[in-house]
């Protein structure tokens, strides 16, 4: 198929997707350019969000072929989280300097190419090498997709566009295990990476057609010393959080990881406060509304990831549910997010985003409250209550939260802001998982007794309720800033003040 054939096929696919969305009135009020933006970015968000689910399905087969330990195998999965948390700040800033669309497309291409190479890995070491670069592609593209969408949407429709993009992400999370299982059944674990290659390749071609042009380059320096400090220290903290539950919190390797990472982050913070164009924009925190939005984002991420971890274990260990049934029940979370995301976005455009964010946090509070009541005799279907509430709460909260934070910065800083959001969310999720697991383990009297697990789980999530309840009221503090304006064309910007 020639170049014109690919272009025609991509445009036809875009028209079909647009018609599906219009049928559900999801695109009401959007301009043609905003719809084009969603059709270009949505499939990419879908593919990138599905990667963890697709890869996790094939991990047992990888372990069998390469004869490796479970402790080594887990790094195939958590590599993506570590790279996302560590690299999002760097690529967000690079997007602001070199052009967000340019970096975004390069990330999709990275993901596609190295997924294909991972499929032909000849050893576990080579698989891990290629996995690092696929995770790098995700870190390049996922945060910048949000920045591109926020920059391309009108301020009065920004919540709607972000909410729709969140629905594509939720759909990717939902479909990941199914796509991975289908590919695994047909072609083994290598087929999963080849499928990711094909899907990402289609996304790249679609973006070449629909994601026109590039953001203009800005004559600003990149913070290389800050990037080096960040990449040395941030992963060390995440590694320490990953090692603690297994190796022990007082084990030398765990202490060394935390010490190295902690000292490195202190040096990084000191450097960022004095560097004129830093990776981490401390100046954003001068705004009360930004502090409120970041605090509530951290709390939301801190809670959602542990619940997604505990629920499958609870269903299998306590209620004796089969794995396939667990998979179907867990689909309730991304499905409810998929439905609630556009609703939350549109409500945020029409109302005060603080109120919508607070409503989302309150529904999340109700979700954790319901989850904390689970026991050994709870009917299986009752698990749908906290999962659906968690999905609805997140679908309302996240678009409203992002509308609030993007309104307070100029479009020239959207990449840096997106990187901060992604990095802080990833760290909060990892920290929440680590702390809740530690509390549960300390509270449980047995690692195998179902009653002990249920009681420890109830105690752990009950302990989270005061924090969530407070965050509901914190969401209402301050006021949502009016969207900042800047010239339509990017030019060299004056040097910012230190820490800016």
Rosetta blueprint (number, residue, H / E / L):
1 X L
2 X L
3 X H
4 X H
5 X H
6 X H
7 X H
8 X H
9 X H
10 X H
11 X H
12 X H
13 X H
14 X H
15 X H
16 X H
17 X H
18 X H
19 X H
20 X H
21 X H
22 X H
23 X H
24 X L
25 X L
26 X L
27 X L
28 X L
29 X L
30 X L
31 X L
32 X H
33 X H
34 X H
35 X H
36 X H
37 X H
38 X H
39 X H
40 X H
41 X H
42 X H
43 X H
44 X H
45 X H
46 X H
47 X H
48 X H
49 X H
50 X H
51 X H
52 X H
53 X H
54 X H
55 X H
56 X H
57 X H
58 X L
59 X H
60 X H
61 X H
62 X H
63 X H
64 X H
65 X H
66 X H
67 X L
68 X L
69 X L
70 X H
71 X H
72 X H
73 X H
74 X H
75 X H
76 X H
77 X H
78 X H
79 X H
80 X H
81 X H
82 X H
83 X H
84 X H
85 X H
86 X H
87 X H
88 X H
89 X H
90 X H
91 X H
92 X H
93 X H
94 X H
95 X H
96 X H
97 X H
98 X H
99 X L
100 X H
101 X H
102 X H
103 X H
104 X H
105 X H
106 X H
107 X H
108 X H
109 X H
110 X H
111 X H
112 X H
113 X H
114 X H
115 X H
116 X H
117 X H
118 X H
119 X L
120 X L
121 X L
122 X L
123 X L
124 X H
125 X H
126 X H
127 X H
128 X H
129 X H
130 X H
131 X H
132 X H
133 X H
134 X H
135 X H
136 X H
137 X H
138 X H
139 X H
140 X H
141 X H
142 X H
143 X H
144 X H
145 X H
146 X H
147 X H
148 X H
149 X H
150 X H
151 X H
152 X H
153 X L
154 X L
155 X H
156 X H
157 X H
158 X H
159 X H
160 X H
161 X H
162 X H
163 X H
164 X H
165 X H
166 X H
167 X H
168 X H
169 X H
170 X H
171 X H
172 X H
173 X H
174 X H
175 X H
176 X H
177 X H
178 X H
179 X H
180 X H
181 X H
182 X H
183 X H
184 X H
185 X H
186 X H
187 X H
188 X H
189 X H
190 X H
191 X H
192 X H
193 X H
194 X H
195 X H
196 X H
197 X H
198 X H
199 X H
200 X H
201 X H
202 X H
203 X H
204 X H
205 X H
206 X H
207 X H
208 X H
209 X H
210 X H
211 X L
212 X L
213 X L
214 X L
215 X L
216 X L
217 X L
218 X L
219 X L
220 X L
221 X L
222 X L
223 X L
224 X H
225 X H
226 X H
227 X H
228 X H
229 X H
230 X H
231 X H
232 X H
233 X H
234 X H
235 X H
236 X H
237 X H
238 X H
239 X H
240 X H
241 X H
242 X H
243 X H
244 X H
245 X H
246 X H
247 X H
248 X L
249 X L
250 X L
251 X L
252 X H
253 X H
254 X H
255 X H
256 X H
257 X H
258 X H
259 X H
260 X H
261 X H
262 X H
263 X H
264 X H
265 X H
266 X H
267 X H
268 X H
269 X H
270 X H
271 X H
272 X H
273 X H
274 X H
275 X L
276 X L
277 X L
278 X L
279 X L
280 X L
281 X L
282 X H
283 X H
284 X H
285 X H
286 X H
287 X L
288 X H
289 X H
290 X H
291 X H
292 X H
293 X H
294 X H
295 X H
296 X H
297 X H
298 X H
299 X H
300 X H
301 X H
302 X H
303 X H
304 X H
305 X H
306 X H
307 X H
308 X H
309 X H
310 X H
311 X H
312 X H
313 X H
314 X H
315 X H
316 X H
317 X H
318 X L
319 X L
320 X L
321 X L
322 X L
323 X H
324 X H
325 X H
326 X H
327 X H
328 X H
329 X H
330 X H
331 X H
332 X H
333 X H
334 X H
335 X H
336 X H
337 X H
338 X H
339 X H
340 X H
341 X H
342 X H
343 X H
344 X H
345 X H
346 X H
347 X H
348 X H
349 X H
350 X H
351 X L
352 X L
353 X H
354 X H
355 X H
356 X H
357 X H
358 X H
359 X H
360 X H
361 X H
362 X H
363 X H
364 X H
365 X H
366 X H
367 X H
368 X H
369 X H
370 X H
371 X H
372 X L
373 X L
374 X L
375 X L
376 X L
377 X L
378 X L
379 X L
380 X H
381 X H
382 X H
383 X H
384 X H
385 X H
386 X H
387 X H
388 X H
389 X H
390 X H
391 X H
392 X H
393 X H
394 X H
395 X H
396 X H
397 X H
398 X H
399 X H
400 X H
401 X H
402 X H
403 X H
404 X H
405 X H
406 X H
407 X H
408 X L
409 X L
410 X L
411 X H
412 X H
413 X H
414 X H
415 X H
416 X H
417 X H
418 X H
419 X H
420 X H
421 X H
422 X H
423 X H
424 X H
425 X H
426 X H
427 X H
428 X H
429 X H
430 X H
431 X H
432 X H
433 X H
434 X H
435 X H
436 X H
437 X H
438 X H
439 X H
440 X H
441 X H
442 X H
443 X H
444 X L
445 X L
446 X L
447 X L
448 X L
449 X L
450 X H
451 X H
452 X H
453 X H
454 X H
455 X H
456 X H
457 X H
458 X H
459 X H
460 X H
461 X H
462 X H
463 X H
464 X H
465 X H
466 X H
467 X H
468 X H
469 X H
470 X H
471 X H
472 X H
473 X H
474 X H
475 X L
476 X L
477 X L
478 X L
479 X L
480 X L
481 X L
482 X L
483 X L
484 X L
485 X L
486 X L
487 X L
488 X L
489 X L
490 X L
491 X L
492 X L
493 X L
494 X L
495 X L
496 X L
497 X L
498 X L
499 X L
500 X L
